[in-house]
Every structure is written in C-alpha cells, then in structure tokens.
Amino acid sequence: MAVNSPLPVAADLKPVNGIEIGYAEAGIKKPNRKDVLVMKLAPTATVAGVFTLNRFCAAPVQISKAHLAAAQTSGQPIVALLVNTGNANAGTGELGLALANQTCAALAQQLGCAPAQILPFSTGVILEPLPAEKVIAGLPQAVAGLKADNWYNAAEAIMTTDTQPKAGSRSVTIGGHSVTLSGISKGAGMIKPNMATMLGYLAFDAKVAQPVLDVLVKQVADQSFNCITIDGDTSTNDSFMLIATGAGTLEVSSVDSPEYAELAAAVTELAVFLAQAIVRDGEGATKFITVTVEEGNSMEECRKIAYSIAHSPLVKTAFFASDPNLGRILAAIGYAGVDDLDVSKLNLYLDDVWVAKNGGRNPDYKEEDGQRVMQQSEITVRVKLARGAAQATVYTCDLSHDYVSINADYRS
C-alpha cells in the first residue's frame, strides 16, 4: 500500500480542453485489465518530452524522440500518444522498432494522420517482443471511447507493479486567464535520477510556443521526476511528456515573461506531486523519505550527496527496520565523491533531531530521539555542509522484504 497517498478520486480529475483519452483491455500480459491508452490532441497542441538516458533505450523511446524532432521540422503537429503496458519493447532490436512502427501506423489510420504524428510509449517486461497484434486489436475500442473526462482510467491503464493509480489536477489563474492542468504517472521500481521505469503525462490548456515548452519540460523534470529514486536502477523506457493543448486563452511565447514563471510554478507543483506519488508507491515501501543537502558549493555536489544517501541499501534497510543506525548516513556522505568535503564542519539532522555536530556525534543526541523519528512513516534527512549556499532535495523510500519478493516474482 502506498505511503500516505490516498487513491485519486475520478470526479476530482479535471478534463483539459484539447485532449481526449481512450483505453482498451487488449490482454497484452494479463486478461481483463486496462493496458492500451490513446491520448488524442487538438491541432493547436504542442508537445515536449524528456526521456531515459539508458543506452538500451526502448524502441518506442527511439521512435518518440524521432517523431518529436520530425514534427518540429515539418510543422506537422503530434496528433496522439499511444501507451501500452505489459511489455516494454526494450532490448528487442530492429524487430522492436518495426513492431512499434506498426502500432503507430495502425493508430494513424484510425485517426486519419501520418504515422510520424503518433508518439508510442511502452512499459513492462524487457527483452520480449511486443505483441503488436494485441495492441492494434485494442485500438478501435480505445478510439471509440475517446473523451475528455477519462484521466482516472488513463492512470489505471499505464500501471505495472504500481499498487494504485497516480493522478492529479489543478486549476490556476494566470494573468487573468484560467488554466486547467491534469496529469498521470506510473512507476514503483527502477526509479533513479534522469528518469527510470516511470511514465508521466501532464497536460494543460494554455498555448505555449514549442521552444518555450522545450525549456519548460526540462526545467520541470529537473525539479520533479529527476529528484526521485527507489532502488538506483535506471530503466529503458522512462518518458515525461508535457502537452500544451492551446485550447485555452492563456498564451505564453517567452520564457522571460511573468506568465511563464507562473505557469512553470503550477506545472512544477503538479509534477512534484506526481513524482512523489511514485516514491510513495515504491515496491514494498513503508516509509517516504526526503533527503535535503544544504550549504553546498554547488547544486551538483548537493545532489551527489543526497543521492548517495538515498541509494544506500544499508541506509534504506535501516529506515525499514526503524533502526537509528545513523552512522550509515555519514558513511554514504563520505563516499559520495565530493573529494574536498571537510566533514569536521558537517551537521546531520533527522527531522528535528540534531544527530551529528561538526562531524561527530552530537553530545546532546539521544538514541530514543532517533528511534522516535525512525518509526514515522515520513522522515526528513537534512545535511548541512557549511561550505556554500547551494542546496538540493531528493525523495526516496525504504527497502523492505516485499521489494525482493515483488521483483523476484515480477515475470511469473
């Protein structure tokens, strides 16, 4: 069960003008589950994305990147996104590319557009051929069911080992214009900075110029989906897409405008919510952990230390056991790779408890205080480096017995 993350309520998820959503039960891996998703966009929409950095990136990632680049060159808009779960179509070589292209062509035929105007996405088991015939057979059902008010079903349709759907909506007013934002995400394992087995789709009804959206998606990802980690593994299919449908009255044409700043803040807030929902639903997770590193020379070194703590199996298992074996955190800081770090100035806090002072155990620290915090379902680790003004925050979870069981049984 996800940590302090209530199920989304379908009625609370707001339709976004300029996007329609449909799904199908195609039996890709298991019968009687939503596993094909189509998101059809208005002709006014602009689309931007960031993708996994894994060199074994999946066939749909390669094709989506190519189709996005072609759209910017040709001026032909992206018409639809096509997502399947149950099969990652990764590690599948030329056959995988051919199968993904077949699904794009089939949806394009349904929607009356070119295959290059379709963006494909997949998630599931790696190294197995995509059952393209099942995806294609499900497309008529998905297209027939296209409607604006379908975000909850969309969230369910992209789940793999997730225990619950992840979705959210916001309404904001920017420069006198009403803007509606809705988004979904999925992911529960293999989550690491620079994306991992996660998918995220966030749409809003403002009109945003393509160069501006390209900047926005990277800015938002760096503050949300690139700040989460479950187990340190980077997968092959990660994608985070921003869709500005252009169906509303707000228009943003410059990153220097006040409207851009307000829109970026709203999109980032929802993206952080969706990213944190992934961590809260980490495979076998019982605790949600925020790691903040402050007073660094640079954000890069702060992130390096934060991720070193968040990736450590020893730290994560200590959190699962509610064991204040906090020397493990100091060890993770020490091997993070900040070679000139002066640990004699370092201070470590566990929520409100001052654990380490000037590089050593705080004389006032009491084991029972650490134990009290470790038993909480939400915990903040704060490190102060005393060497600058930079800071960074990442989000992670503990590592439990269930994590091993889930991943050992994943293909069965």
RAHULIN-V598342 format. One record per backbone hydrogen bond with DSSP energy under -1.0 kcal/mol. CO is the residue of the C=O (numbers start at 1). NH is the residue of the N-H. Records with the same first field share a line. If there is no record, write none. Layout:
BEGIN
CO->NH, NH
END
This chain:
BEGIN
9->12
10->13
16->19
18->42
20->40
21->147
22->38
24->35, 36
35->85
36->24
37->83
38->22
39->81
40->20
42->45
46->244
48->242
50->240
54->57
58->62
59->63
60->64
61->65
62->66
63->67
64->68
65->69
66->70
67->71
68->72
69->73
70->74
71->75
79->41
80->119
81->39
82->121
83->37
84->123
89->59
90->127
92->96
93->97
94->98
95->99
96->100
97->101
98->102
99->103
100->104
101->105
102->106
103->107
104->108
105->109
106->110
107->111
108->112, 113
114->117
115->118
117->79, 80
119->82
121->84
123->87
125->88
130->132
131->134, 135
132->136
133->137
134->138
138->142
139->143
140->144
141->145
143->146
147->21
148->150
150->154
151->155
152->156
153->157
156->159
166->185
168->183
170->181
172->179
174->177
177->174
179->172
180->205
181->170
182->203
183->168
184->201
186->199
188->283
190->197
191->230, 232
196->198
198->239
199->186
200->241
201->184
202->243
203->182
204->245
205->248
206->246
207->252
209->213
210->214
211->215
212->216
213->217
215->219
216->220
217->221
218->222
221->224, 226
224->227
227->395
236->58
238->52
239->200
240->50
241->202
242->48
243->204
244->46
250->207
252->209
254->257
257->261
258->262
259->263
260->264
261->265
262->266
263->267
264->268
265->269
266->270
267->271
268->272
269->273
270->274
271->275
272->276
273->277
274->278
275->279
276->280
277->281
279->282
280->3
282->285
287->398
288->379
289->396
290->381
291->394
292->383
293->392
294->385
295->387
296->390
298->302
299->303
300->304
301->305
302->306
303->307
304->308
305->309
306->310
307->311
312->316
313->317
314->318
315->319
316->320, 399
317->321
318->323
319->322
323->325
324->326
325->328
326->330
327->331
328->332
329->333
330->334
331->335
333->336
337->339
338->341
341->343
342->345
343->346
346->359
347->384
348->355, 356
349->382
350->353
353->350
355->362
356->348
357->360
360->357
362->365
366->369, 370
367->371
368->372
369->373
370->374
371->375
373->376
377->288
379->290
380->351
381->292
382->349
383->294
384->347
390->296
392->293
394->291
395->229
396->289
401->405
402->406
403->407
404->408
405->409
409->412
END
